[in-house]
Amino acid sequence: ADRVEPLLNEKTKAVLVNSPANPTGVVNTQQELNELAELCRSRGVLLISDEIYDVFTYDEALENGRSPSPVVSDRDVLLLRGYSKTYGMTGWRMGYAAGPAPLVAEMTKLQQFSYVCAPSMAQVACVDAFSVDMSRYVKDYQHKRDLVVEKLSPVTELVTPGGAFYAFPKVPERLGMSATELVEEAISRNVLIIPGVVFSSRDTHFRLSYATGDAKLRAGLDILVELLTR
């Protein structure tokens, strides 16, 4: 909240928070989210909480057995969640929102006159998805996260991701190159990563996704370690 407050002005209508985050995998604490919600409430600004990766919150980032959310302390937050990331239903384009009744009513009006509704069979499938136990998949991804941290932390700066399935390592300054340049070299070695400049104005970090098999992940990490330690 302390970092957001100076950025608010009379033109600010909404603040968007994404936790667990893409591209860093960072999970905000419940206290941080409560303080952000209080700031937005005091300034009359809508807080939008994008929680598309909420199920993929790892053990150390959970609070009271769940992913932290500003909705816990403020029911006026607009909550956004979906099925794409958790249940591998990306192409189905299915998600949902919950928030203040007047706002949801206006959103519903816009939706009804734009595309009527999502396909009925997709809606039925999404309801069934809630009964799927995702714990073993989350545990598997936590293992992949641990492997990324184990391999890359000794050779570069890396904040340990608390959720999602991304990491955001920094390109060591001693290499004298931008993240975009490193990414080009990695791609030439068949390792697909994304430069951080896609997400911000700084070309100092790169995003990697560990949503792949362990063997392929290890092979890719070995190449990255080689590129980062020249």
URWOGI-V150100 format. One record per backbone hydrogen bond with DSSP energy under -0.5 kcal/mol. CO is the residue of the C=O (numbers start at 0). NH is the residue of the N-H. E is the energy in kcal/mol with one decimal. If there is no record, write none. Layout:
BEGIN
CO/NH/E + CO/NH/E
END
This chain:
BEGIN
0/4/-2.7 + 1/5/-0.6 + 3/6/-1.8 + 3/7/-0.6 + 4/7/-1.5 + 8/11/-1.6 + 12/45/-2.1 + 14/16/-0.5 + 14/47/-3.3 + 16/18/-0.6 + 16/49/-2.9 + 20/24/-2.0 + 24/161/-2.0 + 24/162/-1.6 + 25/19/-0.5 + 25/20/-2.0 + 25/27/-0.5 + 28/32/-2.1 + 29/33/-2.6 + 30/34/-2.5 + 31/35/-1.9 + 32/36/-2.4 + 33/37/-2.3 + 34/38/-2.2 + 35/39/-2.4 + 36/40/-2.4 + 37/41/-2.4 + 38/42/-1.4 + 39/43/-0.6 + 39/44/-2.9 + 40/43/-0.9 + 45/14/-2.7 + 45/47/-0.6 + 46/48/-0.5 + 46/77/-2.6 + 47/16/-2.8 + 47/49/-0.7 + 48/50/-0.9 + 48/79/-2.7 + 49/18/-1.2 + 50/53/-1.9 + 52/55/-1.0 + 52/163/-0.6 + 54/56/-1.6 + 55/163/-2.5 + 57/60/-2.1 + 57/61/-0.9 + 58/61/-1.0 + 62/65/-1.1 + 65/62/-2.8 + 68/71/-1.4 + 69/72/-1.1 + 69/73/-1.5 + 73/76/-1.2 + 76/78/-0.8 + 77/48/-2.8 + 78/97/-1.9 + 79/50/-3.0 + 80/95/-3.0 + 82/86/-1.9 + 82/88/-1.0 + 83/87/-0.5 + 83/88/-0.6 + 83/89/-0.6 + 88/91/-1.6 + 88/92/-0.6 + 89/92/-1.3 + 93/82/-1.9 + 93/83/-0.6 + 95/80/-2.4 + 97/78/-3.4 + 99/103/-2.5 + 100/104/-2.3 + 101/105/-1.5 + 102/106/-2.3 + 103/107/-2.7 + 104/108/-1.9 + 105/109/-2.0 + 106/110/-2.4 + 107/111/-2.8 + 108/112/-1.4 + 110/113/-1.3 + 110/114/-2.3 + 110/115/-1.0 + 114/116/-2.6 + 118/122/-1.8 + 119/123/-2.1 + 120/124/-2.0 + 121/125/-2.2 + 122/126/-1.8 + 123/127/-1.8 + 124/128/-1.5 + 125/129/-0.8 + 126/129/-0.9 + 127/130/-1.8 + 128/131/-1.8 + 131/133/-0.8 + 133/137/-2.4 + 134/138/-2.4 + 135/139/-1.8 + 136/140/-2.2 + 137/141/-2.2 + 138/142/-1.8 + 139/143/-1.8 + 140/144/-2.6 + 141/145/-2.4 + 142/146/-1.9 + 143/147/-2.2 + 144/148/-2.4 + 145/149/-2.6 + 146/150/-2.1 + 147/151/-2.7 + 148/152/-2.1 + 151/154/-1.5 + 151/155/-1.4 + 156/169/-2.3 + 161/57/-2.8 + 162/165/-0.6 + 164/209/-1.8 + 166/207/-2.3 + 168/205/-2.1 + 169/171/-0.6 + 171/174/-1.7 + 172/175/-1.8 + 177/181/-1.9 + 178/182/-2.9 + 179/183/-2.1 + 180/184/-1.7 + 181/185/-2.6 + 182/186/-2.9 + 183/187/-1.7 + 184/188/-0.7 + 185/188/-1.1 + 185/190/-2.5 + 186/189/-2.0 + 189/191/-0.6 + 190/192/-0.8 + 193/206/-3.5 + 194/197/-1.7 + 195/198/-2.0 + 195/199/-1.2 + 202/178/-2.1 + 203/170/-3.0 + 204/195/-3.4 + 205/168/-0.6 + 206/193/-2.4 + 207/166/-2.0 + 209/211/-1.8 + 212/216/-2.5 + 213/217/-2.8 + 214/218/-2.1 + 215/219/-2.3 + 216/220/-2.5 + 217/221/-2.2 + 218/222/-1.6 + 219/223/-2.1 + 220/224/-2.8 + 221/225/-1.9 + 222/226/-2.3 + 223/227/-2.3 + 224/228/-1.0 + 225/228/-0.5 + 226/229/-0.6
END
